[in-house]
Amino acid sequence: MKFFGNVTKLEAAIEAADGVLNAALAKANVLTVSIDGKAVAVADAPLADKARALIALNPVGESQATVNELHVTNTGLAARLEGVSGERDTALASLGALQLDKSNLTTRAEAAEASVQTLTAEKGQLGVQLKAAQSEFERVSREHAGFNTELSKACIAVGCLQLTDASGAALPLAAGEAVKLEAANKLSVSDKLKAYQAGLNMAITATGLNVASLPGAPLKFTATPAAGILAQHKAITDPMAKAQHYAKNKEAIDQAYRDLNSK
């Protein structure tokens, strides 16, 4: 401790220290100090009590510990903040990817919906076309069936078909018209047309006419008529047509042969 040479210097030093303490306490908003459990105004308190009051505001060592703790806390908070920032950046990146996926899925969903609408419309149109095609097919089928039946009747009338039953045996001449029609309808239209043409050739030839002279007659029907029933029969080259001609003109042909043989 420094010793002062006279009282005046000592008083000046005490007064200076008191001023410093008063100013520090006033700045800390300390208006009173406790002395023996009583509150005494700072201006009236002894110098030593003022010093203790000031020290009590910021105890030596404790402030440093507090600062150290704050540094540790601040470091932890900084590390946590950095981690949270990284998590936030990751979350933002994931959110961006999810938004892009959502946009892509929305686009695909809209495209799929448009395709469904288009396919639905096309399906409806195809349904209309299918019904129209079915109606046309049914109409053509009815017409074909009608034409087939009429052609069968015409062929039966001229006797140009070799009709058989379900087992393939030839139908007897005495078979009913319904039985004959059923058997004839089973034959193809092409075969019946050929047979009808042959029967028509035979019938025209039997009349003794030259079909080439008939209006609109096809050239294939041109034939030189034979003289007499026997000559007509011999002129027929198609075996089926010849057999049918004989069946229809059996008595006349047999008589012609008898007459020929008797000469």
PLY file of the C-alpha trace (Angstrom):
ply
format ascii 1.0
element vertex 263
property float x
property float y
property float z
element edge 262
property int vertex1
property int vertex2
end_header
0.00 0.00 0.00
1.24 3.43 -0.90
1.80 5.87 1.99
1.05 9.50 1.36
3.42 12.16 2.76
0.68 14.42 4.21
-3.03 14.43 5.02
-3.95 16.71 2.13
-2.76 14.20 -0.45
-4.55 11.36 1.34
-7.83 13.25 1.39
-7.46 14.04 -2.31
-6.90 10.36 -3.14
-9.90 9.28 -1.05
-12.07 11.94 -2.69
-10.96 10.82 -6.15
-11.72 7.16 -5.40
-15.09 8.13 -3.96
-15.94 10.02 -7.12
-15.04 7.08 -9.29
-17.21 4.73 -7.20
-20.13 7.17 -7.14
-20.01 7.51 -10.91
-19.79 3.74 -11.45
-22.68 3.06 -9.07
-24.78 5.83 -10.61
-24.15 4.36 -14.06
-25.26 0.97 -12.73
-28.37 2.71 -11.32
-27.41 1.77 -7.74
-28.84 4.48 -5.44
-28.32 2.77 -2.06
-25.96 0.30 -0.43
-26.68 -2.11 2.40
-24.83 -1.44 5.66
-25.60 -3.73 8.57
-28.87 -4.61 6.90
-29.94 -1.00 6.36
-30.23 0.84 3.05
-27.95 3.89 3.04
-27.75 6.45 0.23
-24.66 6.05 -1.93
-23.56 9.58 -1.20
-23.61 8.90 2.58
-22.05 5.43 2.51
-18.44 4.79 3.45
-15.95 4.29 0.66
-15.39 0.65 1.52
-19.13 -0.15 1.34
-19.37 1.60 -2.02
-16.49 -0.54 -3.27
-18.17 -3.73 -2.01
-21.45 -2.70 -3.66
-19.68 -2.14 -6.97
-17.83 -5.43 -6.73
-21.10 -7.20 -5.96
-22.51 -5.97 -9.26
-19.81 -7.85 -11.19
-18.09 -10.46 -9.04
-14.53 -11.23 -10.08
-14.30 -14.61 -11.84
-18.03 -15.08 -12.13
-18.28 -12.68 -15.07
-15.55 -14.55 -16.89
-17.33 -17.84 -16.28
-20.52 -16.32 -17.61
-18.70 -15.07 -20.70
-17.19 -18.51 -21.26
-20.59 -20.12 -20.93
-22.01 -17.64 -23.39
-19.19 -18.45 -25.83
-19.94 -22.19 -25.52
-23.65 -21.57 -25.93
-23.04 -19.29 -28.89
-20.80 -21.90 -30.52
-23.47 -24.57 -30.01
-26.15 -22.31 -31.37
-23.99 -21.46 -34.39
-23.41 -25.16 -35.08
-27.10 -25.89 -34.67
-27.98 -22.97 -36.93
-25.62 -24.28 -39.58
-27.21 -27.74 -39.29
-30.70 -26.28 -39.50
-29.63 -24.24 -42.54
-28.37 -27.42 -44.21
-31.61 -29.20 -43.38
-33.56 -26.26 -44.75
-31.56 -26.32 -48.01
-32.14 -30.08 -48.30
-35.84 -29.62 -47.62
-36.05 -26.84 -50.21
-34.29 -29.06 -52.77
-36.67 -31.93 -51.98
-39.63 -29.57 -52.22
-38.42 -28.39 -55.63
-38.10 -31.98 -56.82
-41.57 -32.82 -55.49
-43.03 -29.77 -57.21
-41.39 -30.86 -60.49
-42.73 -34.40 -60.03
-46.17 -32.98 -59.31
-46.00 -30.85 -62.45
-44.92 -33.85 -64.55
-47.64 -36.05 -63.05
-50.23 -33.35 -63.64
-49.14 -33.08 -67.29
-49.28 -36.85 -67.71
-52.67 -37.02 -66.02
-54.05 -34.31 -68.31
-52.62 -36.11 -71.37
-54.10 -39.42 -70.19
-57.47 -37.79 -69.59
-57.40 -36.28 -73.07
-56.51 -39.71 -74.52
-59.37 -41.32 -72.61
-61.79 -38.72 -73.95
-60.51 -39.28 -77.49
-60.74 -43.06 -77.15
-64.23 -42.76 -75.68
-65.33 -40.67 -78.65
-63.69 -43.10 -81.09
-65.32 -46.02 -79.28
-68.71 -44.37 -79.65
-68.09 -43.77 -83.36
-66.90 -47.36 -83.85
-70.02 -48.55 -82.05
-72.18 -46.61 -84.50
-70.20 -47.96 -87.46
-70.42 -51.50 -86.07
-74.19 -51.29 -85.75
-74.43 -49.92 -89.30
-72.17 -52.72 -90.58
-74.23 -55.33 -88.73
-77.44 -53.93 -90.18
-75.95 -53.94 -93.67
-74.65 -57.50 -93.20
-78.06 -58.66 -92.06
-79.69 -56.95 -95.04
-77.23 -58.51 -97.50
-77.60 -61.89 -95.80
-81.37 -61.71 -96.15
-81.05 -60.74 -99.80
-78.53 -63.53 -100.41
-80.74 -66.07 -98.67
-83.71 -64.90 -100.72
-81.73 -65.04 -103.97
-80.35 -68.48 -103.06
-83.85 -69.80 -102.41
-85.24 -68.36 -105.65
-82.31 -69.77 -107.61
-82.88 -73.17 -105.98
-86.54 -73.07 -106.97
-85.62 -72.15 -110.54
-83.08 -74.98 -110.76
-85.58 -77.46 -109.35
-88.15 -76.29 -111.88
-85.86 -77.02 -114.83
-84.46 -80.17 -113.22
-80.81 -79.21 -113.54
-79.60 -80.25 -110.07
-78.39 -83.57 -108.74
-79.89 -83.41 -105.23
-78.74 -85.57 -102.33
-79.84 -86.12 -98.75
-77.75 -85.66 -95.60
-76.01 -89.03 -96.16
-75.08 -88.14 -99.76
-77.61 -90.45 -101.41
-79.52 -89.11 -104.41
-83.02 -87.88 -103.66
-85.79 -89.87 -105.31
-87.81 -88.13 -108.01
-90.89 -88.42 -105.82
-89.28 -86.41 -102.99
-91.38 -83.49 -101.74
-90.76 -79.91 -102.88
-89.72 -78.86 -99.38
-87.14 -81.67 -99.20
-85.80 -80.76 -102.65
-85.61 -77.05 -101.73
-83.72 -77.79 -98.51
-81.19 -79.93 -100.40
-80.86 -77.34 -103.18
-80.27 -74.48 -100.72
-77.24 -76.35 -99.35
-75.51 -76.15 -102.74
-73.37 -73.13 -103.53
-74.81 -70.33 -105.62
-71.96 -70.73 -108.12
-72.70 -74.41 -108.69
-76.41 -73.74 -109.08
-75.78 -70.96 -111.59
-73.63 -73.30 -113.69
-76.23 -76.03 -113.50
-79.01 -73.61 -114.34
-77.04 -72.37 -117.33
-76.56 -75.92 -118.56
-80.26 -76.65 -118.06
-81.18 -73.49 -119.90
-78.90 -74.44 -122.80
-80.55 -77.84 -122.90
-84.06 -76.39 -122.78
-83.38 -73.89 -125.54
-81.71 -76.56 -127.65
-84.76 -78.78 -127.16
-86.98 -76.09 -128.72
-85.03 -76.30 -131.97
-84.28 -72.57 -131.87
-81.00 -70.83 -132.59
-80.47 -68.87 -129.39
-77.97 -66.62 -131.12
-80.92 -64.98 -132.81
-82.64 -64.16 -129.51
-82.30 -60.51 -128.33
-79.64 -60.15 -125.65
-78.63 -63.84 -125.74
-75.05 -64.51 -124.53
-72.69 -65.85 -127.16
-72.02 -68.92 -125.04
-75.61 -70.03 -125.59
-75.12 -70.18 -129.39
-75.78 -73.70 -130.58
-76.97 -75.53 -133.68
-80.24 -77.28 -132.84
-80.29 -81.03 -133.39
-83.02 -82.71 -135.35
-85.30 -84.85 -133.22
-85.23 -85.78 -129.55
-82.50 -88.38 -130.05
-80.24 -85.93 -131.85
-80.84 -83.39 -129.09
-79.92 -85.96 -126.45
-76.73 -86.92 -128.24
-75.76 -83.27 -128.66
-75.65 -82.77 -124.87
-72.05 -83.19 -123.62
-72.49 -82.41 -119.92
-73.14 -85.75 -118.13
-75.48 -84.23 -115.53
-77.43 -82.28 -118.11
-77.61 -85.38 -120.31
-78.93 -87.51 -117.42
-81.52 -84.87 -116.56
-82.54 -84.62 -120.22
-83.00 -88.35 -120.37
-85.00 -88.37 -117.11
-87.40 -85.79 -118.48
-87.64 -87.33 -121.96
-87.12 -90.99 -121.18
-90.08 -92.37 -123.11
-89.41 -90.24 -126.20
-85.70 -91.09 -126.25
-86.32 -94.80 -125.75
-88.90 -94.77 -128.51
-86.44 -92.98 -130.79
-83.86 -95.70 -130.15
-86.46 -98.40 -130.82
-87.45 -96.71 -134.06
-83.81 -96.41 -135.03
-83.09 -100.05 -134.32
-86.16 -101.26 -136.19
-85.00 -99.74 -139.42
0 1
1 2
2 3
3 4
4 5
5 6
6 7
7 8
8 9
9 10
10 11
11 12
12 13
13 14
14 15
15 16
16 17
17 18
18 19
19 20
20 21
21 22
22 23
23 24
24 25
25 26
26 27
27 28
28 29
29 30
30 31
31 32
32 33
33 34
34 35
35 36
36 37
37 38
38 39
39 40
40 41
41 42
42 43
43 44
44 45
45 46
46 47
47 48
48 49
49 50
50 51
51 52
52 53
53 54
54 55
55 56
56 57
57 58
58 59
59 60
60 61
61 62
62 63
63 64
64 65
65 66
66 67
67 68
68 69
69 70
70 71
71 72
72 73
73 74
74 75
75 76
76 77
77 78
78 79
79 80
80 81
81 82
82 83
83 84
84 85
85 86
86 87
87 88
88 89
89 90
90 91
91 92
92 93
93 94
94 95
95 96
96 97
97 98
98 99
99 100
100 101
101 102
102 103
103 104
104 105
105 106
106 107
107 108
108 109
109 110
110 111
111 112
112 113
113 114
114 115
115 116
116 117
117 118
118 119
119 120
120 121
121 122
122 123
123 124
124 125
125 126
126 127
127 128
128 129
129 130
130 131
131 132
132 133
133 134
134 135
135 136
136 137
137 138
138 139
139 140
140 141
141 142
142 143
143 144
144 145
145 146
146 147
147 148
148 149
149 150
150 151
151 152
152 153
153 154
154 155
155 156
156 157
157 158
158 159
159 160
160 161
161 162
162 163
163 164
164 165
165 166
166 167
167 168
168 169
169 170
170 171
171 172
172 173
173 174
174 175
175 176
176 177
177 178
178 179
179 180
180 181
181 182
182 183
183 184
184 185
185 186
186 187
187 188
188 189
189 190
190 191
191 192
192 193
193 194
194 195
195 196
196 197
197 198
198 199
199 200
200 201
201 202
202 203
203 204
204 205
205 206
206 207
207 208
208 209
209 210
210 211
211 212
212 213
213 214
214 215
215 216
216 217
217 218
218 219
219 220
220 221
221 222
222 223
223 224
224 225
225 226
226 227
227 228
228 229
229 230
230 231
231 232
232 233
233 234
234 235
235 236
236 237
237 238
238 239
239 240
240 241
241 242
242 243
243 244
244 245
245 246
246 247
247 248
248 249
249 250
250 251
251 252
252 253
253 254
254 255
255 256
256 257
257 258
258 259
259 260
260 261
261 262
